[in-house]
Amino acid sequence: MGFSPDTLRDRVAIVTGASQGIGRAIAVEVAKVGAHVVLCSRRLSALEAVAEAVRAEGCRALAVECDVREAAQVERAVAQSVETFGRIDLLVNNAGYRIRSRLEDLPRHEWDAMVATNLTGVFLFSQAVGRVMIRQRGGKIVNVSSVAGRSGSRGLAAYAATKAGVTVLTQSLGAEWAKHGILVNAVAPGPVETEGVLEVWKTPAMIANAGREVPLGRVGRPEEIAWAVIFVASDQANFMTGETVYVSGGPRVANRED
Ligand SMILES: NC(=O)c1ccc[n+]([C@@H]2O[C@H](COP(=O)([O-])OP(=O)(O)OC[C@H]3O[C@@H](n4cnc5c(N)ncnc54)[C@H](OP(=O)(O)O)[C@@H]3O)[C@@H](O)[C@H]2O)c1
């Protein structure tokens, strides 16, 4: 059984990184349960295609070109959202990326760029939307972090550090903004088959291999992350803030049986 089509009826959601992968799935799945969606990322043409998919679900959509690293662009996107829809009920901070590199080889500018997108972007959007939600006296923020932010990851140390930052930002804001009725949580995926990771897993054999590392024996689908976001964003999760929900196919453990 799926969610009720009224789960997020007429709520206004901003989804960052909505042009592909998990962000696209979140945008379409929240529309299936009634939310109107503002889609943000750097590629407007790709966003327009996702906006059409949202409209096909009977909801309104606004595609906004926005680089989450740029405060002025974030402010503009949030102002445009309020002008168009009058309010913001849900912010999903999903935009993010990773570069696989041994730390000793990672150039400083790649570190800075990953921090700017994965962590500063969450700060900028949360601050701009948080100010709106404080005036509204309520709202929800869901940050898409990663299992790497809990356990670390060989070859992805910088990425894991940014995601750990998101986890603690989530905890802190959950406590800080509870008095404003703003609930802040995170959803932390394990490996999920998206355009982004397919740049790394280039063959079916590599995808199968990634699945073998997961206790449930497969990688996830983007919709499986979106459904956790819907739960956290729904009224059924109104006694929950500052928390992280892991959707990972099972926690990785250090030892192997085989
Ligand atoms: N897939 C996984 O296995 C996995 C596992 C754990 C966590 N995650 C997290 O889930 C989120 C989505 O991952 P994904 O696999 O769906 O990635 P993806 O396929 O690479 O998509 C990334 C999205 O982020 C957007 N983006 C990147 N940089 C941006 C920027 N500076 N400003 C605005 N938008 C930006 C991209 O849009 P544009 O290119 O149009 O800007 C794109 O829509 C990320 O935060 C990732 O860390 C993914």
The ligand as an ORCA input file, in Angstrom:
! r2SCAN-3c Opt
* xyz 0 1
  N      23.258      7.902     -5.055
  C      23.798      7.470     -3.920
  O      24.307      6.340     -3.841
  C      23.775      8.357     -2.709
  C      24.098      7.767     -1.456
  C      24.081      8.566     -0.333
  C      23.746      9.893     -0.415
  N      23.431     10.444     -1.629
  C      23.091     11.872     -1.663
  O      21.863     12.054     -2.335
  C      21.869     13.316     -2.996
  C      21.519     13.105     -4.470
  O      22.455     12.201     -5.009
  P      22.289     11.561     -6.465
  O      22.995     10.264     -6.463
  O      20.879     11.654     -6.898
  O      23.207     12.578     -7.306
  P      23.235     13.007     -8.841
  O      22.554     12.016     -9.719
  O      24.644     13.357     -9.128
  O      22.368     14.356     -8.807
  C      22.863     15.440     -8.078
  C      21.883     16.589     -8.173
  O      22.435     17.707     -7.435
  C      22.431     18.847     -8.272
  N      23.564     19.697     -7.936
  C      24.865     19.364     -7.843
  N      25.592     20.452     -7.542
  C      24.723     21.488     -7.424
  C      24.855     22.856     -7.121
  N      26.061     23.414     -6.880
  N      23.750     23.638     -7.067
  C      22.530     23.099     -7.334
  N      22.331     21.804     -7.612
  C      23.418     21.007     -7.660
  C      22.500     18.308     -9.696
  O      21.858     19.193    -10.588
  P      22.579     20.138    -11.677
  O      23.700     19.370    -12.267
  O      21.453     20.437    -12.630
  O      22.995     21.353    -10.899
  C      21.662     17.042     -9.584
  O      20.285     17.344     -9.730
  C      23.250     13.912     -2.777
  O      23.231     14.811     -1.699
  C      24.096     12.696     -2.460
  O      25.234     13.030     -1.682
  C      23.433      9.691     -2.779
*
